Amino acid sequence: MLSKRTIVMPSDEEDAAINRGIAADPDARELSTEEIRRMRPARETLPQRIGEGAAAELLKRRGRPPADVTKVATSVRYDRDVLDAFRSTGEGWQTRMNDALRDYARSHGMM
């Protein structure tokens, strides 16, 4: 599904006001080439600064762990009544459809 969000770009006047605000802020200066060269990733510097345990907690990967078996996105055409029947069962209908296809494939020696 395509997003309905639109990005509204600032007008030239608004952009100029934003840039004036940035220029007036002493904390918003541009970094020098030397400062950028000396930068290091957090995984290198955090353990020395806050300790191994705290750094590990901050740097651990977030979200769902990678699955052993992943799903594959595909495009398939179904009869409308079949699709409507599964959709009418509510949230999780795609999983139920996948389970039905798996049961069929197993019962017919395809898996």
Secondary structure in CASP SS format (residue, H / E / C, confidence):
PFRMAT SS
TARGET T0000
AUTHOR 0000-0000-0000
METHOD secondary structure of the structure
MODEL  1
M C 1.00
L C 1.00
S C 1.00
K C 1.00
R C 1.00
T C 1.00
I C 1.00
V C 1.00
M C 1.00
P C 1.00
S C 1.00
D H 1.00
E H 1.00
E H 1.00
D H 1.00
A H 1.00
A H 1.00
I H 1.00
N H 1.00
R H 1.00
G H 1.00
I H 1.00
A H 1.00
A H 1.00
D C 1.00
P H 1.00
D H 1.00
A H 1.00
R C 1.00
E C 1.00
L C 1.00
S C 1.00
T H 1.00
E H 1.00
E H 1.00
I H 1.00
R H 1.00
R H 1.00
M C 1.00
R C 1.00
P C 1.00
A H 1.00
R H 1.00
E H 1.00
T H 1.00
L H 1.00
P H 1.00
Q H 1.00
R H 1.00
I H 1.00
G C 1.00
E H 1.00
G H 1.00
A H 1.00
A H 1.00
A H 1.00
E H 1.00
L H 1.00
L H 1.00
K C 1.00
R C 1.00
R C 1.00
G C 1.00
R C 1.00
P C 1.00
P C 1.00
A C 1.00
D C 1.00
V C 1.00
T C 1.00
K C 1.00
V C 1.00
A C 1.00
T C 1.00
S C 1.00
V C 1.00
R C 1.00
Y C 1.00
D C 1.00
R H 1.00
D H 1.00
V H 1.00
L H 1.00
D H 1.00
A H 1.00
F H 1.00
R H 1.00
S C 1.00
T C 1.00
G C 1.00
E C 1.00
G C 1.00
W H 1.00
Q H 1.00
T H 1.00
R H 1.00
M H 1.00
N H 1.00
D H 1.00
A H 1.00
L H 1.00
R H 1.00
D H 1.00
Y H 1.00
A H 1.00
R H 1.00
S H 1.00
H C 1.00
G C 1.00
M C 1.00
M C 1.00
END
